[in-house]
Amino acid sequence: MKPAGVVRKVDQLGRIVLPKSLRKRYQMNEGDPVEILVQGDHIILERYRPRCVFCGSMEEVTDFKEKQICSACLREMNMLLKQA
């Protein structure tokens, strides 16, 4: 992890403003979901990308009844249904 060289203060509501240069560089737009991760004593902000609820894959993920499922797990579920 390399520092961006930017320091921001947290406001009274716990918010920080990401500099426009960083938002542009990482293609983050107003309204985009951001995931907050914790690693040791570090807080990491990442553009949110849905993961499969079964295997954790981020490839070819689709919504099914408000859950995210990848195409591989969906195929596997279809095969199990055909066997039943």
Contact map, one row per residue, 1 for C-alpha under 8 A:
111000000000000000000000000000000000000000000000000000000000000000000000000000000000
111100000000000000000000000000000000000000000000000000000000000000000000000000000000
111111000000000000000000000000000000000000000000000000000000000000000000000000000000
011111000000000000000000000000000000000000000000000000000000000000000000000000000000
001111100000000000000000000000000000000000000000000000000000000000000000000000000000
001111110000000000000000000000000000000000000000000000000000000000000000000000000000
000011111000000000000000000000000000000000000000000000000000000000000000000000000000
000001111100000110000000000000000000000000000000000000000000000000000000000000000000
000000111110000100000000000000000000000000000000000000000000000000000000000000000000
000000011111111100000000000000000000000000000000000000000000000000000000000000000000
000000001111111100000000000000000000000000000000000000000000000000000000000000000000
000000000111111000000000000000000000000000000000000000000000000000000000000000000000
000000000111111000000000000000000000000000000000000000000000000000000000000000000000
000000000111111100000000000000000000000000000000000000000000000000000000000000000000
000000000111111110000000000000000000000000000000000000000000000000000000000000000000
000000011110011111000000000000000000000000000000000000000000000000000000000000000000
000000010000001111100000000000000000000000000000000000000000000000000000000000000000
000000000000000111110110000000000000000000000000000000000000000000000000000000000000
000000000000000011111110000000000000000000000000000000000000000000000000000000000000
000000000000000001111111000000000000000000000000000000000000000000000000000000000000
000000000000000000111111100000000000000000000000000000000000000000000000000000000000
000000000000000001111111110000000000000000000000000000000000000000000000000000000000
000000000000000001111111111110000000000000000000000000000000000000000000000000000000
000000000000000000011111111110000000000000000000000000000000000000000000000000000000
000000000000000000001111111100000000000000000000000000000000000000000000000000000000
000000000000000000000111111100000000000000000000000000000000000000000000000000000000
000000000000000000000011111110000000000000000000000000000000000000000000000000000000
000000000000000000000011111111010000000000000010000000000000000000000000000000000000
000000000000000000000011001111110000000000000000000000000000000000000000000000000000
000000000000000000000000000111110000000000000000000000000000000000000000000000000000
000000000000000000000000000011111000000000000000000000000000000000000000000000000000
000000000000000000000000000111111100000000000011000000000000000000000000000000000000
000000000000000000000000000000111110000000000011000000000000000000000000000000000000
000000000000000000000000000000011111000000001111000000000000000000000000000000000000
000000000000000000000000000000001111100000001111000000000000000000000000000000000000
000000000000000000000000000000000111110000111100000000000000000000000000000000000000
000000000000000000000000000000000011111000111100000000000000000000000000000000000000
000000000000000000000000000000000001111111110000000000000000000000000000000000000000
000000000000000000000000000000000000111111110000000000000000000000000000000000000000
000000000000000000000000000000000000011111000000000000000000000000000000000000000000
000000000000000000000000000000000000011111100000000000000000000000000000000000000000
000000000000000000000000000000000000011111110000000000000000000000000000000000000000
000000000000000000000000000000000001111011111000000000000000000000000000000000000000
000000000000000000000000000000000001111001111100000000000000000000000000000000000000
000000000000000000000000000000000111100000111110000000000000000000000000000000000000
000000000000000000000000000000000111100000011111000000000000000000000000000000000000
000000000000000000000000000100011110000000001111100000000000000000000000000000000000
000000000000000000000000000000011110000000000111110000000000000000000000000000000000
000000000000000000000000000000000000000000000011111000000100000000000000000000000000
000000000000000000000000000000000000000000000001111100000100100000010000000000000000
000000000000000000000000000000000000000000000000111110011110100000011100000000000000
000000000000000000000000000000000000000000000000011111111100100000011100000000000000
000000000000000000000000000000000000000000000000001111110000000000111000000000000000
000000000000000000000000000000000000000000000000000111110000000000001000100000000000
000000000000000000000000000000000000000000000000000111111000000000000000100000000000
000000000000000000000000000000000000000000000000001111111100000000000000000000000000
000000000000000000000000000000000000000000000000001100111110100000000100000000000000
000000000000000000000000000000000000000000000000111100011111100000000100000000000000
000000000000000000000000000000000000000000000000001000001111100000000110000000000000
000000000000000000000000000000000000000000000000000000000111110000000110000000000000
000000000000000000000000000000000000000000000000011100001111111000011110000000000000
000000000000000000000000000000000000000000000000000000000001111100011110000000000000
000000000000000000000000000000000000000000000000000000000000111111111000000000000000
000000000000000000000000000000000000000000000000000000000000011111111000000000000000
000000000000000000000000000000000000000000000000000000000000001111100000000000000000
000000000000000000000000000000000000000000000000000000000000001111110000000000000000
000000000000000000000000000000000000000000000000000010000000001111111000000000000000
000000000000000000000000000000000000000000000000011110000000111101111100000000000000
000000000000000000000000000000000000000000000000001111000000111100111110110000000000
000000000000000000000000000000000000000000000000001100001111110000011111110000000000
000000000000000000000000000000000000000000000000000000000011110000001111111000000000
000000000000000000000000000000000000000000000000000000000000000000000111111100000000
000000000000000000000000000000000000000000000000000001100000000000001111111110000000
000000000000000000000000000000000000000000000000000000000000000000001111111111000000
000000000000000000000000000000000000000000000000000000000000000000000011111111100000
000000000000000000000000000000000000000000000000000000000000000000000001111111110000
000000000000000000000000000000000000000000000000000000000000000000000000111111111000
000000000000000000000000000000000000000000000000000000000000000000000000011111111100
000000000000000000000000000000000000000000000000000000000000000000000000001111111110
000000000000000000000000000000000000000000000000000000000000000000000000000111111111
000000000000000000000000000000000000000000000000000000000000000000000000000011111111
000000000000000000000000000000000000000000000000000000000000000000000000000001111111
000000000000000000000000000000000000000000000000000000000000000000000000000000111111
000000000000000000000000000000000000000000000000000000000000000000000000000000011111
